[in-house]
Amino acid sequence: MLAIPSISRTPRQLIRAGLAATLLATNIAAQDAESELAEPETISLEELSNKPAIVSSRLESQVFNAPTGSFVFDEEDLDKLPVDSIPELLRYAPGVHIIRPSNGIWGIGIRGINSRFFNRALFTVDEQNVYASIFAGLFGSQFDLLMDDVSSVEVAYGPGGGTWDNNAVNGMVNVRMKTAFETEGSLLQLKLGTESSGFAARTGWAVNDTTSARAYLKADQRDSSLTRFDYENDWDTMRTGFRIDHRPSSHDLISISGEAFYSDLGYAYNLADFETGSLDFVATSERLSGANAQFKWTRNQSNDSSYSVRSWVGYSDLDAAYAAFGIWTAGAEARAKRKIGDRHQLSINTGVAYHEEHTSSTDASDFTSPLLESFAVYAGFQDEWTVKHDFLTLSWGVDFRHDDRAKNTIASPNARLIFEIDERSRFWVSYSQANRTPPVSLSVIESLRSGKALDSIIQIPTGSGLLTLEHSLANAVSKTQLDAEELDSFEAGYRIQFPEEKGSLTINAFVYDYDELIGRTWLGQELELTTPVPYVDILVGYDNMLKGEAYGLEASLDWQITKRQRATLNYSHMSDSFVSLIDPQNQNEANFIDFTIDEFDNSTPAHLATLNLNSQLAEDWELDTGFRYSSAYDFAKGYQPEIFQLDARLSWQFSESLRFSLVGRNLLDPTTQEARLKDFFGHWTEMKREAYLEITSRF
């Protein structure tokens, strides 16, 4: 039996006690209520495909009835927004902060703490986790999907625990791909622009009455952005793949998919040599390649009864200055949802996941072992109980996860109450908990070397004159297993649908309580004066060193202004603060702790807002505009000015099979500076204003 670890913090004990009391009371009430077994309503996969799905709690439901904060880009949004990638699309989701400090590098923050690596936001494609486990980070080629094959992009806010994966702390993004039945026919797409160019080709066909398949190829080239140093960060990427879908019956779907990808990104870093004391600027590249495959069987018996089994295998190879490794991943998962009586709907899931990392030394890094392995087992359940029909619903559950490398078992409870005010409005409150297992690399770093110029030059008098120290070299190490990060989340939300399908309004508010957050801490430093180039030698490590609080809200208004014009207005506010769990022993350690706190405190803006307008100018002409705003903030490594930008797409449907689109990005300013990420190994760049022509042919 899985053991639940004891947690000494009194607030958490009170929370769990309160949840236990609530669940006990509701189950007693359920025993007193009359319950009749309802015959399942027969529903086909075709009917289910018309229902927008949300991934919260792994219970597929309409967004309007989802028991958590959520935002979904449907197929229409994907077609109309003036974007060409998933990260650029996510800029238009409330509460999601996207940074693009370089070509092929994005940082995604949901409700704060934006970073490229060691991230706290999960990213999945068809439920499959695509980030690299060794750094829990994302690479540009993993975002470079064929947008025409994407069915929806879903953002779920708040912890997901083991139900999603241990990286889903502040929230998750799940990209759902279209089935092969939806992509029969051929597609050719050409993009020619001032900063980027590319092409995509896809062909889909019916194998027989119950089976369809597709295959595709996509390639893109992006010119270098403006860099502060003399190097090129141009980006080349290519992806190819296939999918086969088979329907043995109207209620069953079997899917097999696979893909291979390659990415070559120009990159630069400071090469630190501790033997000579030199700090050299090196221009190189970050290369990532890989392949993966997934099998999934789904049976939908009714709206309230479904089952699925999926398995996956994948490999990726990274060759970069900061790390070089190959990763194998494999796993299997099973889920089931069943209506029990007329009041309960139970969802359960269980799975196993295996990661194997082969590491190699680079000029900037070494690991303690050439082979790193981790094996995780997880299981959980969600029970949705109708306390009172057409008024009150309780959703609650617990997810368990055991990681053999961390040698711990963690439990993540959650509970939500949904109040149905009337047919068009809902109000909900929730509590959920996340326990994030540290990325593999943080316990096995032998040496991660970097350097920077000193804020002020140090001069030391000697018998032969002044000895000048102009830079410091830092060496990060970590040879101990870190504890899991913890988050308690309290949320509330309100949704209303306007009459006559005029639109909807959603408001979410949250309060987060973080503990045991992992950050870099100072271990010691000394002056190194015997090398050809003297320097300050700094030793740093990783530790569970911070706790903190965050609060904020997201609001989204969708409004059909006229038959020809639709507007979506999103706004989010977020504020957080962190303090150290470590008492500094000297001023150097105190200064380093303050720097780390500043990295967390100021990694996202306090205010984000977007306005998307879709205007049907004529029968064959359409204009889509997107305004984006983010407030300024002082970052630990610099100042990020506010951003107010405009994206636009003008489309002409020349014929049923041919469309021309002129797209402009970052139109209000010639360049856009976006802050360096707290864990971005490289140099700042600025993204240029750009325009491109997109020609799409379907036949």
GIJO-V463577 format. One record per run of one state. SS is the DSSP state (A for helix, B for strand, O for the rest). FROM is the first residue (numbers start at 1). TO is the last residue. Records with the same first field share a line. If there is no record, write none. Layout:
BEGIN
SS: FROM-TO  FROM-TO
END
This chain:
BEGIN
O: 1-9  33-44  49-55  59-62  66-69  74-74  81-85  91-95  103-104  111-114  116-120  126-127  130-131  133-136  138-139  144-146  158-160  165-170  178-179  184-184  194-195  209-210  223-225  228-234  247-251  273-278  303-304  320-323  341-343  361-364  368-370  389-391  404-407  423-424  437-439  444-444  463-464  479-484  498-498  502-502  529-534  563-564  581-586  602-606  617-620  631-632  636-637  641-642  656-657  666-670  674-684  689-689  699-699
A: 10-32  45-48  56-58  63-65  75-80  86-90  140-143  147-149  161-164  180-183  440-443  499-501  587-601
B: 70-73  96-102  105-110  115-115  121-125  128-129  132-132  137-137  150-157  171-177  185-193  196-208  211-222  226-227  235-246  252-272  279-302  305-319  324-340  344-360  365-367  371-388  392-403  408-422  425-436  445-462  465-478  485-497  503-528  535-562  565-580  607-616  621-630  633-635  638-640  643-655  658-665  671-673  685-688  690-698
END
